[in-house]
């Protein structure tokens, strides 16, 4: 990767010979103008309105930060929980990863997620009152024990467990008090009410996103996530291209990613609401909703990365400082909502 070039403006002063009157004549070369830097097209704007990770810190809206442990585990997801942060790491092995409770910048050794490994990231309910995560066996240790979905109040009280059988399980989101989750990589989507057996969501291999406010889900069949379903699994519509990802906070729109192109579609029927021009260096696959009218995504230019805001009106702004990418790992992690 090419390191960011620092431009130094240097004035060059040269002395000419003597004039006709014998006085020294000073000649100056024009001072070259500085070339615009690689981020010049993205004006700096207000900080993100949703939480994100910056290096070893969890950054809350408004700028408050909490320290995260160091090391090489990385971060794939975070939700506030039990007076600390429930942190999923990015050390994946055959679909599993770790999850831990972090308090005051350190792992809380007294807290157990309910199993030796986890899979995916923890999620919070839309009202912020509940949190869900998973536990699973650890394939590298030969542990193929049953998985489970866990649900608790955000203060850590009232923890409940829903066994899910053998294999991996990943939580996706909440529908009311129920938790929507996927089994394995293509073993179906389910809804856990923690009272009796989980209910299968028919017709899809996986669910990728949930809008509790709209009562809709993004479903995947095979390799493509192009279905929008209602709570009973009925297909409302199919996207013609790309893959669907996140619903907007109010549930009225859903984001479609097709290579470097981003489309905003109406969640009720798939009608196009906006087709966004993605700034240079932006990875559309990292895009998450910030508000109902703006997205956040990571942009990398010249070996440095920053968080960029993309408005549905076509505007684009940089909302964090740029930071170096080291070892292929970005210091920023966007926490989708």
ABEGO torsion letter per residue (X at the ends): XBBBBBBBBBBBBBBBBBBAAGBBBBBBBBBBBBBBBAAAABBBBBBBABBBBBEABBBBBGGBBBBBBBEAAEBABBBBBGGBBBBBBABBBGGBBBBBBBBGGBBBAABBAGBABBBEBBBBBAAGABBBBBBBBBAAAGBABBBBBBBBBAAGBGBBBBBAEBEBBBBAEBBEABBBBBBEAAAEBBBBAGBEBBBBBBGBABBABBBAAAGBBBBBBEABBABBBBAAGBBABBBABEBBBBBBAAGABBBBBBEABBBBBBAAAGBBABBBBBBBGBBAAABBBABAABBBBBBBBGGBBBBBBBBAAGBBBBABBBBBBBGGBBABBBBBX
